[in-house]
Amino acid sequence: MPAADVGYRSLAVNLSDVAAMGARPVLATIALGVSASSDEAWILEFYRGLLGLANSSGTAIAGGDITRSPGIMISLAVVGEVRPSNCKLRSGARPGDVVAVTGPLGASRAGLTIALDRPELQTLPEAQSALAAYRTPVPRLAEGRWLGASRSVHAMMDLSDGLSTDLPRMCVASGCGARIDDVPVDRAASAIAASTGADPLGFALDGGEDFELLVAVDRRAFDYVSRRFAGRFGRPLLRVGSFVAEGGVSIRRDGNDRPLRSAGWDHLRT
């Protein structure tokens, strides 16, 4: 991807973690490792992309470090702030809560497929939105603060590693299970998957890096919260399923509940 997109994306994925806490970003620090052969123009373009998002999100770049390394190395830390009453953890989901997401899933995985394996698919109408979802994801900062301010929202986290991996993590942290009834698949994911013979549901469940927010909402308040969310952001808060008392995560397919196979990204799994 272009150097500016690398810079943008490096900050965006960290801002997404701040959004998932219901917080607003305050500052970021950057540790950048460069080699003797690193191109100065690439580095400047990297910072241009990063600073563009920093300025639009109100994030001050407070410093960091530049050091010599075998290749390009990027490490960011973001500091945010939130009222204690608005801070949402992944451990607050309760049986009966609605499992919801802030947008359809799978577009980032579709963009990665184009970028790595199938560049000829760039001519498809959905290709540019898929590539943008992968290269320049939008951290849901405003949505996170809005949801964090609601007492009906009990838990949040961002979908960085895939719904099939992140939802079980929320369940373990909350001491409950979940049942998935419907997975919202992005149109770009459906189109790119169809062109490659892949399963679009797999893109949405396992692809990861969508950076939408995964939310636990009180069942009695969900319709109200969803309507207000749509009025505020111009798109619905999407119902995926329900949290249940029994442990484990299942998915309903063809009228039957089946155990959900966790196939998203796991940093500790080889």
Secondary structure, DSSP 8 states (H G I E B T S, - for coil): --HHHHHHHHHHHHHHHHHHTT-EEEEEEEEEEE-TT--HHHHHHHHHHHHHHHHHHT-EEEEEEEEE-SS-EEEEEEEEE--GGG---TT---TT-EEEESS-B-HHHHHHHHHHT-GGGGGSTTHHHHHHHHHS----HHHHHHHHT-TTEEEEEE-SS-HHHHHHHHHHHHT-EEEE----B-HHHHHHHHHHT--HHHHHHH------EEEEE-GGGHHHHHHHHHHHHSS--EEEEEEESSSSEEEEETTEEEE----S--TT--
